[in-house]
Amino acid sequence: MPAFNTPSKIPFSDVNIGRGTAHPPRWTSDSTVAEVTSIQLEFRELSRLTGEEKFQNAVDGVMQHIHTLPGKNDGLVPMFINTNSGQFTHLGVYTLGARADSYYEYLLKQWIQGGKKENELLEDYVKGIEGVKMHLLRKSQPRRLTFVGELAHGRFSAKMDHLVCFLPGALALGAHNGLPSDHLDLAMELAETCHQMYTQVETGLSPEIVHFNMHAQKDRKDVEIKVSCLVSSLMEKLHELCQFSIGCLSF
């Protein structure tokens, strides 16, 4: 538990298991929002198994703190949070990719894990999805693929991390657990986009980061590659989508 020994109780990002110590990176006192909100399922389960409440109390405190923080944009959260002040930093930048992705996914899974009783978790998840629809969803050209871009200080970028391909599975899981049916519709659209991130690349392997064309141009595909480094989270999410939809897509 040394990671939580911070002024704000927001955990440090780096832990030395051998020494039992924790610290921030050398270059900052920030942790990423994804780091501090993606340990909850395991810590909560650890409390259930051991009967020691300290594990769940620590991670629940993080979620309750983030629930109250300013700096969100219609449910979207910044990527960094300071372990000293407990406040978001690098305000105005919103993504569902690296450094923020797990926040949204784990809101839903914690709500389900807790027997669908923790309304703040559900509220934050639904607000986050509505924020995505409002600020980050766009259509590409020429195939009009639905994709999730990024927002930096009011400027939209047609950049989508492969990590965002967690979202179809999360949306399908939510719809399976009573959330609006249009979440499943969006899941199917985004799953097709993630599929095209593979099929529109000559190697058949999706890059880590894709840029989408938003204006029709001759001989241009929807997908452009500027960085190529594979992250293999898509298969898990396609499996979830197949479980919770009427039928699997024909990939």
ABEGO torsion letter per residue (X at the ends): XAAABBAAGBBBABBBAAAGBBBBBAABABBBAAAAAAAAAAAAAAAAAAGBAAAAAAAAAAAAAAAABBGBBGGBBBABBBAAAGBBBGBGBBBABBGAAAAAAAAAAAAAAAGGABAAAAAAAAAAAAAAAAAABBBBOAAGBBBBBBBBGGBBBABBBAAAAAAAAAAAAAAAAGBBAAAAAAAAAAAAAAAAAAAABAAGBBBABBBBBABBBBGBBABBBABBBBBBAAAAAAAAAAAABABBBBX
